[in-house]
Amino acid sequence: MVHSNSTVNNLEVVRVSPPPPSNSLTLPLTFFDLGWLKLHPVDRLVFYRVPELTRSVLVNKLKSSLSATLLHYLPLAGHLVWDPNETKPSVVYSPDNQDAVYVTVAESNGDLSRLAGDEPRPAIEFHPLVPELPVSEESARVLAVQITFFPGQGFSLGVTAHHAVLDGKTTAMFLKAWAHHCKQEQDALPQDLIPSLDRTVVRDPTGIETKLLNRWISASGNKRSLKLFPSKEIGADIFRVTHRLTRENIQKLRERVETESRDGAEKLRLSTFVITYAYVITCMVKARGGEPNRRVCIGFASDFRSRLNPPLPSTFFGNCIVGSGDFDAKAEPVLEEGEGKGFVSAVESLSGWVNGLCPENIEKSMLSPFEAFKRMEPGRQMISVAGSTRLGIYGSDFGWGKPVKVEIVTIDKDASVSLSESGDGTGGIEIGVCLTKDDVERFGSLFSRGLK
């Protein structure tokens, strides 16, 4: 594991606004958004290898295309505010307030190929490449961007997004729209990249919104506050590593479940997500070891745009994800001895949770974390997923080719794993993990052994 002495120098911060004349906009949060109100932002980092690029060409092209993109994505240039006279927070954009996206321009003497590699690298090396998102009690920025130039190598794009304003689907749509503008150098966007800002399509017949607001107000000492929950400090002992499952690996794992499952494989959902995440859960739980009767918190979020009745537009702007899983799962079934038994148990559990995703369960799914976190003992193993195998962020070509690597930096804060489709287009899956050095080695050896 190589430690690097690279430095990142911030050169300037520029304000990028939508081109005039742009209208003011107020976008109230929906209950889907409110579920994520105080959780930390999502930091994505996208690496591009373009050795011949100059910094001035890079920055000018990215700034002008970002401005054009914001015309369609006005909320991203605004603020999240909780007006004392309003029952809930809204995103407000106003050209009169000089609202804009703040873009940090930086330069690094680091090795882009190493940072964009798969081998274990210290997690803290990635933090200087993503921008901070200012958040106070009353107001929060929605998006921050950092362009880091690696002379003679290429650049990275760090995007930090407020989780109560946009989910992974919306972030991916924005990145692809920005890349489209930059590459095509024209103002028109394809229909599937134009966000739908209509909030009337989200119905809340059971009053989930009020229940969520009451819980957040009570969690903030009975006051309205947009302040986020504190994030843990990341030490130098946490390493980031990428593991991969090829299409063939996934198919072999699927066949293993089909022959060994006690539930009968035809009842199970053997999607790429279920197979991949169940395999990761198995390796994570076994790497930690410990008492079989210990509790494990396992979670994931699912896109509900097409699951609602009537469905929302696929381009709906905001959050439309619902969490699921089990806060009190037992380690025992996964730790079961015998080749592949633990993995099959994990598939059976996960398949059941995915099958339970339906509009009727939304309220329970959104409110149960508040109770669950109160009763959790310190040190309980938490496993959750950031990203998705369907976002297609590797398709973001700004005119200099596709990304060589996409990382979700925030997974080091909450023990989640990141999933994305493989950048090489072969149908495989990339899995990002952040663990201590010893756990990285244990997890890696279990991961490769289970595929043999």
C-alpha positions in Angstrom: 0.0 0.0 0.0 1.7 3.2 -1.2 1.4 6.5 0.7 1.8 9.5 -1.5 3.1 13.0 -0.8 1.0 14.7 -3.4 -0.5 18.1 -2.7 -3.6 19.8 -4.0 -3.4 23.6 -4.4 -6.7 25.6 -4.6 -6.1 28.3 -7.2 -9.4 30.1 -7.3 -13.2 29.9 -6.6 -15.4 31.1 -9.4 -19.2 31.7 -9.4 -21.0 30.1 -12.3 -24.6 31.3 -12.9 -27.2 30.3 -15.4 -27.2 32.7 -18.4 -29.6 35.6 -18.2 -32.5 36.1 -18.3 -33.2 33.3 -15.9 -36.4 33.3 -13.7 -36.6 33.0 -9.9 -37.7 29.6 -8.7 -39.0 28.1 -5.4 -39.1 24.3 -5.2 -40.6 22.9 -2.0 -39.1 19.6 -0.8 -41.3 16.5 -1.0 -41.4 13.8 1.7 -39.0 11.8 -0.5 -36.5 14.6 0.0 -37.2 15.2 3.7 -36.1 11.6 4.5 -32.5 12.7 3.7 -32.6 16.2 5.3 -29.8 16.0 7.7 -27.6 13.2 6.2 -24.2 14.2 4.8 -23.9 15.3 1.2 -22.8 12.8 -1.5 -19.3 13.5 -2.8 -18.6 12.0 -6.3 -15.2 12.1 -8.0 -14.9 11.4 -11.7 -11.3 11.0 -13.2 -10.5 11.7 -16.8 -7.1 10.9 -18.5 -6.3 13.6 -21.1 -2.5 14.2 -21.1 -2.5 16.9 -23.8 -5.1 19.2 -22.1 -4.2 22.7 -20.8 -5.7 24.1 -17.7 -7.2 27.2 -19.3 -9.0 25.2 -22.1 -10.3 22.8 -19.5 -11.6 25.4 -17.1 -13.2 27.7 -19.7 -15.0 24.9 -21.4 -16.3 23.4 -18.2 -17.4 26.8 -16.9 -19.4 27.9 -20.0 -21.0 24.5 -20.4 -22.0 24.4 -16.7 -23.6 27.8 -17.1 -25.7 26.5 -20.1 -26.7 23.4 -18.2 -27.9 25.4 -15.1 -30.6 27.0 -17.3 -32.3 23.6 -17.1 -31.1 22.8 -13.6 -31.9 26.1 -11.8 -32.3 24.6 -8.3 -28.7 23.5 -8.3 -27.6 27.2 -8.4 -29.9 28.0 -5.4 -30.1 27.5 -1.7 -32.1 25.2 0.6 -33.9 27.5 3.1 -36.3 26.9 5.9 -38.4 30.1 6.1 -39.9 30.6 9.7 -43.3 31.2 8.0 -43.2 28.0 6.0 -43.9 24.5 7.3 -41.1 22.9 5.3 -37.8 23.7 3.6 -37.7 24.8 -0.1 -35.0 25.2 -2.6 -34.9 28.9 -3.7 -33.1 30.3 -6.7 -33.0 34.0 -7.4 -30.9 35.8 -10.0 -31.3 39.0 -7.9 -29.5 37.3 -5.0 -26.6 36.5 -7.4 -27.2 32.8 -6.8 -24.7 30.5 -8.4 -22.7 27.3 -8.2 -19.3 27.9 -6.7 -16.6 26.1 -8.6 -13.2 25.5 -7.0 -10.3 25.3 -9.5 -7.3 23.4 -8.1 -4.1 21.8 -9.3 -2.5 18.6 -8.1 1.0 17.1 -8.4 -0.4 13.6 -7.6 -0.4 10.5 -9.7 -3.8 10.4 -11.4 -3.4 6.8 -12.5 -2.8 5.7 -8.9 -5.7 7.6 -7.6 -7.9 6.2 -10.4 -6.7 2.7 -9.8 -8.2 -0.2 -7.9 -5.4 -0.9 -5.3 -5.7 0.2 -1.7 -5.1 3.9 -1.3 -5.5 6.0 1.9 -9.0 7.4 2.0 -7.9 10.8 3.2 -6.1 11.4 -0.1 -9.4 11.8 -1.9 -10.8 14.5 0.4 -8.9 17.5 -1.0 -10.3 16.6 -4.5 -14.0 17.2 -3.5 -15.4 20.6 -2.4 -17.1 21.5 0.9 -20.8 22.3 0.8 -21.6 25.2 3.2 -24.6 24.4 5.5 -25.9 26.5 8.4 -29.0 26.3 10.6 -31.0 28.5 8.2 -29.5 27.8 4.7 -27.5 25.3 2.7 -26.0 25.3 -0.7 -27.3 22.7 -3.0 -24.2 21.9 -5.1 -20.5 22.5 -5.1 -18.0 21.6 -7.8 -14.2 21.2 -7.9 -12.1 20.9 -11.1 -8.6 19.6 -10.2 -6.1 19.7 -13.0 -3.3 17.1 -13.1 -0.7 18.6 -15.5 0.3 16.2 -18.3 -2.2 13.6 -17.0 -5.8 14.9 -17.0 -8.3 16.1 -14.5 -10.8 15.1 -11.8 -14.3 16.5 -11.3 -15.5 16.6 -7.7 -19.2 17.1 -7.3 -20.8 17.5 -3.8 -24.6 17.4 -3.7 -27.0 18.0 -0.9 -28.9 14.7 -0.4 -32.2 16.4 0.5 -32.3 18.0 -3.0 -31.1 15.3 -5.3 -30.6 11.6 -5.4 -28.1 9.6 -7.5 -30.4 9.4 -10.5 -30.8 13.2 -10.6 -27.1 13.8 -10.0 -26.2 11.4 -12.9 -28.7 13.1 -15.2 -27.1 16.5 -14.4 -23.6 15.2 -15.0 -24.6 13.7 -18.3 -26.4 16.9 -19.3 -23.3 19.0 -18.4 -21.1 16.6 -20.4 -23.5 16.8 -23.4 -23.4 20.6 -23.4 -19.6 20.6 -23.1 -19.0 18.0 -25.9 -21.7 19.2 -28.4 -21.2 22.9 -27.7 -24.9 23.6 -28.3 -27.8 24.6 -26.0 -30.3 21.9 -26.9 -30.5 18.9 -24.5 -32.0 15.5 -25.4 -35.4 14.9 -23.7 -34.1 12.3 -21.3 -31.6 14.8 -19.8 -34.2 17.6 -19.2 -35.3 17.4 -15.6 -39.0 17.5 -14.7 -39.5 20.1 -11.8 -43.2 19.5 -11.3 -43.8 18.8 -7.6 -47.6 18.2 -7.9 -46.9 14.7 -9.1 -45.8 13.5 -5.7 -48.8 12.6 -3.5 -48.7 12.2 0.2 -52.1 10.7 1.3 -50.9 9.5 4.7 -49.1 12.7 5.8 -45.5 11.2 5.8 -44.2 14.7 5.3 -45.5 16.1 8.6 -44.3 13.0 10.5 -40.8 13.4 9.0 -40.7 17.1 9.8 -41.7 16.5 13.4 -39.0 13.9 13.9 -36.3 16.2 12.4 -37.5 19.1 14.6 -37.4 16.9 17.7 -33.9 15.6 16.7 -32.7 19.2 16.5 -33.8 20.1 20.1 -37.3 21.2 19.0 -36.1 23.8 16.5 -36.1 24.1 12.8 -32.6 23.5 11.6 -30.9 22.5 8.4 -27.6 21.6 10.2 -26.4 18.2 9.2 -25.5 15.4 11.5 -21.8 15.4 12.3 -19.7 13.2 10.1 -16.9 11.1 11.6 -13.3 12.1 11.1 -11.4 9.7 8.8 -8.1 8.5 10.0 -4.9 7.7 8.0 -5.7 4.0 8.7 -8.7 3.8 6.4 -8.0 2.6 2.9 -10.2 2.8 -0.3 -10.1 -0.2 -2.6 -12.1 -1.3 -5.7 -13.1 -4.9 -6.3 -14.8 -6.1 -9.5 -17.3 -8.7 -10.5 -17.3 -9.7 -14.1 -20.5 -10.7 -15.9 -19.2 -14.3 -15.7 -18.6 -14.0 -11.9 -22.2 -12.8 -11.4 -23.6 -15.6 -13.6 -21.6 -18.3 -11.6 -22.8 -16.8 -8.3 -26.4 -16.9 -9.6 -26.0 -20.5 -10.6 -24.7 -21.3 -7.1 -27.9 -19.9 -5.6 -30.1 -21.8 -8.1 -28.6 -25.1 -7.0 -28.3 -24.5 -3.2 -31.2 -22.3 -2.2 -33.6 -23.8 0.3 -36.3 -21.3 -0.8 -36.4 -22.5 -4.4 -34.6 -20.2 -6.8 -37.7 -19.4 -8.8 -39.1 -17.4 -5.9 -36.0 -15.4 -5.5 -35.1 -12.2 -7.3 -31.7 -13.0 -8.7 -30.9 -9.5 -10.3 -27.4 -8.3 -10.7 -27.9 -6.0 -7.7 -29.1 -8.7 -5.4 -26.3 -11.1 -6.4 -23.6 -8.4 -6.1 -24.8 -6.8 -2.8 -25.4 -10.2 -1.2 -21.9 -11.2 -2.1 -20.5 -8.0 -0.6 -22.5 -8.4 2.6 -21.2 -12.0 2.9 -17.6 -10.8 2.6 -18.1 -7.8 5.0 -19.8 -9.9 7.7 -17.2 -12.7 7.5 -14.3 -10.2 7.5 -15.6 -8.8 10.8 -16.2 -12.3 12.2 -17.1 -12.2 15.9 -20.1 -13.6 17.7 -22.7 -15.4 15.4 -25.6 -13.8 17.4 -24.3 -10.2 17.0 -26.6 -7.8 15.1 -25.8 -6.2 11.8 -27.6 -3.2 10.2 -28.0 -3.8 6.5 -29.6 -1.2 4.2 -30.0 -0.1 0.6 -32.1 2.4 -1.2 -34.3 1.8 -4.3 -35.5 4.2 -7.0 -39.3 4.5 -6.7 -40.0 6.6 -9.8 -41.4 3.7 -11.8 -42.8 1.9 -8.7 -45.4 4.5 -7.8 -49.0 4.5 -9.0 -49.2 6.5 -11.2 -45.4 6.4 -11.9 -43.4 9.6 -11.8 -41.5 10.8 -15.0 -38.2 9.0 -15.2 -36.6 12.6 -15.4 -38.3 13.7 -12.1 -35.9 16.1 -10.4 -35.2 15.4 -6.7 -35.2 12.4 -4.5 -37.4 9.4 -5.2 -35.6 6.7 -3.4 -36.8 4.7 -0.4 -34.6 2.8 2.0 -35.1 -0.9 2.9 -33.2 -3.7 4.6 -33.0 -4.8 8.3 -31.5 -2.8 11.1 -31.4 -5.9 13.4 -30.2 -8.7 11.0 -28.2 -11.5 12.7 -24.7 -12.3 11.6 -25.3 -16.0 12.1 -26.9 -17.1 8.8 -24.1 -15.4 6.9 -21.3 -16.8 9.1 -22.7 -20.3 8.5 -19.9 -22.7 7.7 -19.8 -24.6 4.4 -18.9 -23.4 0.9 -21.4 -20.7 -0.2 -24.0 -21.3 2.5 -23.7 -17.8 4.0 -23.9 -16.2 0.6 -27.1 -18.1 -0.3 -28.6 -16.9 3.0 -27.7 -13.3 2.2 -29.3 -13.6 -1.3 -32.5 -15.1 0.3 -32.8 -12.2 2.8 -32.0 -9.5 0.3 -34.4 -10.9 -2.3 -37.1 -10.8 0.3 -36.4 -7.1 1.2 -36.4 -6.2 -2.5 -39.7 -8.0 -3.1 -41.2 -6.0 -0.2 -40.5 -2.7 -2.0 -44.0 -1.3 -2.7 -45.8 2.0 -2.3 -47.7 0.6 0.7 -44.5 0.2 2.7 -43.0 3.7 2.0 -44.1 5.3 5.3 -42.7 2.4 7.4 -39.5 2.4 5.5 -39.0 6.2 5.9 -39.9 6.4 9.6 -38.3 3.2 11.0 -34.7 4.5 10.9 -35.5 7.1 13.6 -36.5 4.4 16.0 -33.8 2.0 15.0 -30.9 4.3 15.5 -32.1 5.1 19.1 -31.8 1.4 20.1 -28.5 0.5 18.4 -25.5 -0.4 20.5 -22.2 1.4 19.6 -20.0 -0.6 17.3 -22.8 -2.5 15.5 -21.7 -3.3 12.0 -23.4 -1.1 9.5 -23.5 -2.0 5.8 -25.3 0.1 3.2 -25.0 1.0 -0.5 -24.1 4.3 -2.2 -24.5 4.6 -6.0 -26.2 2.1 -8.2 -25.4 -0.3 -11.1 -27.8 1.7 -13.3 -26.7 5.3 -13.2 -24.4 5.2 -16.2 -22.0 7.9 -14.9 -19.3 6.3 -17.0 -21.2 7.7 -20.0 -20.3 11.3 -19.0 -18.0 12.3 -21.9 -17.2 16.0 -21.8 -15.5 15.8 -25.2 -12.2 14.3 -24.0 -13.4 10.7 -23.7 -15.2 8.7 -21.0 -14.1 8.7 -17.3 -11.3 6.3 -16.4 -12.8 5.9 -12.8 -15.7 7.1 -10.7 -15.5 7.1 -6.9 -18.0 8.0 -4.3 -15.8 9.6 -1.7 -18.5 9.7 1.1 -18.5 5.9 1.6 -15.6 6.3 4.1 -17.9 8.3 6.5 -20.6 5.7 7.0 -19.2 2.2 6.2 -21.2 2.0 3.1 -20.0 0.4 -0.1 -20.4 1.9 -3.6 -21.7 0.1 -6.6 -21.5 1.2 -10.2 -21.5 -0.4 -13.6 -18.0 -1.3 -14.9 -16.3 1.5 -16.8 -15.2 -0.8 -19.6 -18.7 -1.5 -20.8 -18.4 -5.3 -20.3 -21.5 -5.5 -18.0 -19.4 -6.1 -14.9 -19.8 -4.3 -11.6 -17.3 -2.1 -9.6 -17.5 -2.2 -5.9 -15.8 0.5 -3.8 -15.0 -0.3 -0.1 -13.3 1.7 2.6 -11.9 -0.3 5.5 -8.9 -0.4 7.9 -5.7 -2.0 6.4 -6.3 -5.3 8.1 -10.0 -5.5 7.1 -9.1 -4.5 3.5 -6.8 -7.6 3.4 -9.4 -9.9 5.0 -12.2 -8.7 2.8 -10.0 -9.0 -0.3 -9.0 -12.6 0.4 -12.6 -13.6 1.2 -13.8 -11.8 -2.0 -11.4 -13.6 -4.3 -11.6 -17.0 -2.5 -15.4 -17.1 -2.9 -15.1 -16.7 -6.7 -12.9 -19.7 -7.2 
